[in-house]
Amino acid sequence: MTPRYPAKPRPGDRIAIVSPSAGLPALFPLPYELGLRRLREEFGLEPVEYPTTRAAGASPEARAADLHAAFADPTIAAVMASIGGDDQITVLRHLDRDLLRANPKPFFGFSDNTNLLLALHNAGVVAYHGASVMTELGRPGAPHPLTVDSLRAALFSHGPYELVPAAAYRDVDLPWEDPESFAGEPETVPGGGWSWYRADRVVEGPGWGGNIEVLSWLLMADREILPPDAYTGRVLFLETSEEMPEAEEVYRILRGMGERGLLERFGALLMGRAKSWSFARPLDREAGALYRAEQRAAVLRALDAYAPELTVVFDVDFGHTDPQLVLPVGGAIRVDGPARRITVTY
């Protein structure tokens, strides 16, 4: 089934805010409330919360029920996740795929929301990897202009949108429980641009992918993963989370995808800039650069074994990075190697 683009909201419409993974708005209200205010003031949308949106520890059944209510409500024009988590895979078995298919709406989320993004894709609905209330919209200082421009285009328009590399990016997080964290613009470092490998061709196809750790869980559970032929010619995009998996683990996940016959089917791979700082592992800039370099080497090692012709672009600004660009799951992505340009269709 070829996914179709759902109708887009317009300023003044209602947008459902859901927590299909972790109910972190209950624990960290500061970035959550800030994100809601920015949805109203900067995007002109009216957020609508559901019973589990601010509920810590809600059951998978209850979270699925909120998703059903949001998608089935004809007054809701789009759906956005509050944040990610680590157990959304348990919600999948409770989803009514016919309901989602019959009520297509733009869904925005990333990280653990990879589960729902791929479920919607398999139900025939283009979904959007990126933008959560607490992270991108609840950003200290102000939402990054590149994030805002990409999200605004993905929310309200349909057509080509050219991605551009960030001149600077933020890797170090600030404590959400401290009001002072939101007082000023966060520190950034030079972006360095994208890095291209085997970029002698133009590849255009539907986008597919998400967080690589979540994808590994889906592969283990054999959920939402189609037969290899379904991915022929598509553009794969992958990124790693703030849990910062070691390079060898990234290689092993890709090796598993290769052994399953998946990697060789894709036409190109976009790798998000690897998150290289966390509260549990606060690397300095030199150590962070080494971490990213080791991950890049691990990716190339896997591709050399399983997809040696694949065009690859590293350090693309999506996933657990700031700014964050939105990528369409099931929507067109054009990777123009000779021109060094990436264009998505929202």
ChimeraX attribute file (.defattr): number of C-alpha atoms within 10 A of each C-alpha:
attribute: neighborCount
match mode: 1-to-1
recipient: residues
	/A:1	9
	/A:2	13
	/A:3	18
	/A:4	15
	/A:5	19
	/A:6	18
	/A:7	15
	/A:8	16
	/A:9	19
	/A:10	15
	/A:11	13
	/A:12	12
	/A:13	16
	/A:14	20
	/A:15	23
	/A:16	26
	/A:17	28
	/A:18	28
	/A:19	29
	/A:20	34
	/A:21	30
	/A:22	25
	/A:23	22
	/A:24	20
	/A:25	21
	/A:26	15
	/A:27	13
	/A:28	16
	/A:29	15
	/A:30	18
	/A:31	24
	/A:32	25
	/A:33	16
	/A:34	18
	/A:35	23
	/A:36	20
	/A:37	19
	/A:38	18
	/A:39	18
	/A:40	16
	/A:41	11
	/A:42	13
	/A:43	18
	/A:44	15
	/A:45	22
	/A:46	19
	/A:47	20
	/A:48	15
	/A:49	16
	/A:50	17
	/A:51	13
	/A:52	26
	/A:53	25
	/A:54	22
	/A:55	17
	/A:56	15
	/A:57	13
	/A:58	17
	/A:59	15
	/A:60	21
	/A:61	15
	/A:62	15
	/A:63	28
	/A:64	23
	/A:65	19
	/A:66	22
	/A:67	25
	/A:68	18
	/A:69	15
	/A:70	26
	/A:71	23
	/A:72	16
	/A:73	11
	/A:74	11
	/A:75	12
	/A:76	19
	/A:77	24
	/A:78	25
	/A:79	22
	/A:80	24
	/A:81	23
	/A:82	31
	/A:83	27
	/A:84	22
	/A:85	15
	/A:86	14
	/A:87	17
	/A:88	21
	/A:89	21
	/A:90	16
	/A:91	20
	/A:92	19
	/A:93	12
	/A:94	14
	/A:95	18
	/A:96	14
	/A:97	17
	/A:98	9
	/A:99	15
	/A:100	20
	/A:101	17
	/A:102	13
	/A:103	16
	/A:104	22
	/A:105	25
	/A:106	23
	/A:107	28
	/A:108	27
	/A:109	26
	/A:110	28
	/A:111	27
	/A:112	25
	/A:113	31
	/A:114	28
	/A:115	28
	/A:116	24
	/A:117	28
	/A:118	25
	/A:119	20
	/A:120	25
	/A:121	24
	/A:122	19
	/A:123	22
	/A:124	21
	/A:125	28
	/A:126	28
	/A:127	31
	/A:128	27
	/A:129	29
	/A:130	29
	/A:131	27
	/A:132	23
	/A:133	26
	/A:134	24
	/A:135	21
	/A:136	24
	/A:137	25
	/A:138	24
	/A:139	24
	/A:140	22
	/A:141	12
	/A:142	17
	/A:143	21
	/A:144	17
	/A:145	11
	/A:146	18
	/A:147	22
	/A:148	21
	/A:149	15
	/A:150	22
	/A:151	23
	/A:152	14
	/A:153	17
	/A:154	26
	/A:155	23
	/A:156	15
	/A:157	16
	/A:158	14
	/A:159	11
	/A:160	15
	/A:161	17
	/A:162	12
	/A:163	17
	/A:164	16
	/A:165	18
	/A:166	20
	/A:167	12
	/A:168	14
	/A:169	21
	/A:170	16
	/A:171	24
	/A:172	19
	/A:173	16
	/A:174	15
	/A:175	11
	/A:176	19
	/A:177	13
	/A:178	11
	/A:179	11
	/A:180	11
	/A:181	18
	/A:182	20
	/A:183	11
	/A:184	10
	/A:185	13
	/A:186	17
	/A:187	11
	/A:188	13
	/A:189	12
	/A:190	10
	/A:191	16
	/A:192	12
	/A:193	15
	/A:194	19
	/A:195	13
	/A:196	16
	/A:197	14
	/A:198	14
	/A:199	20
	/A:200	13
	/A:201	15
	/A:202	17
	/A:203	21
	/A:204	19
	/A:205	21
	/A:206	23
	/A:207	29
	/A:208	25
	/A:209	23
	/A:210	29
	/A:211	22
	/A:212	22
	/A:213	23
	/A:214	23
	/A:215	23
	/A:216	17
	/A:217	16
	/A:218	17
	/A:219	16
	/A:220	11
	/A:221	11
	/A:222	10
	/A:223	16
	/A:224	20
	/A:225	17
	/A:226	11
	/A:227	10
	/A:228	15
	/A:229	12
	/A:230	13
	/A:231	21
	/A:232	15
	/A:233	17
	/A:234	24
	/A:235	29
	/A:236	23
	/A:237	25
	/A:238	21
	/A:239	27
	/A:240	25
	/A:241	20
	/A:242	18
	/A:243	14
	/A:244	20
	/A:245	17
	/A:246	14
	/A:247	17
	/A:248	14
	/A:249	14
	/A:250	23
	/A:251	20
	/A:252	15
	/A:253	19
	/A:254	23
	/A:255	20
	/A:256	17
	/A:257	19
	/A:258	18
	/A:259	12
	/A:260	13
	/A:261	15
	/A:262	22
	/A:263	26
	/A:264	23
	/A:265	20
	/A:266	26
	/A:267	23
	/A:268	31
	/A:269	24
	/A:270	24
	/A:271	25
	/A:272	25
	/A:273	25
	/A:274	29
	/A:275	23
	/A:276	26
	/A:277	21
	/A:278	16
	/A:279	12
	/A:280	9
	/A:281	12
	/A:282	14
	/A:283	17
	/A:284	12
	/A:285	13
	/A:286	8
	/A:287	13
	/A:288	18
	/A:289	14
	/A:290	14
	/A:291	20
	/A:292	20
	/A:293	14
	/A:294	16
	/A:295	22
	/A:296	19
	/A:297	14
	/A:298	20
	/A:299	22
	/A:300	19
	/A:301	16
	/A:302	21
	/A:303	22
	/A:304	12
	/A:305	12
	/A:306	20
	/A:307	20
	/A:308	14
	/A:309	15
	/A:310	23
	/A:311	24
	/A:312	23
	/A:313	22
	/A:314	21
	/A:315	22
	/A:316	26
	/A:317	29
	/A:318	26
	/A:319	29
	/A:320	23
	/A:321	25
	/A:322	24
	/A:323	24
	/A:324	28
	/A:325	25
	/A:326	27
	/A:327	32
	/A:328	24
	/A:329	27
	/A:330	28
	/A:331	24
	/A:332	22
	/A:333	27
	/A:334	21
	/A:335	26
	/A:336	17
	/A:337	20
	/A:338	12
	/A:339	11
	/A:340	14
	/A:341	15
	/A:342	21
	/A:343	18
	/A:344	22
	/A:345	21
	/A:346	26
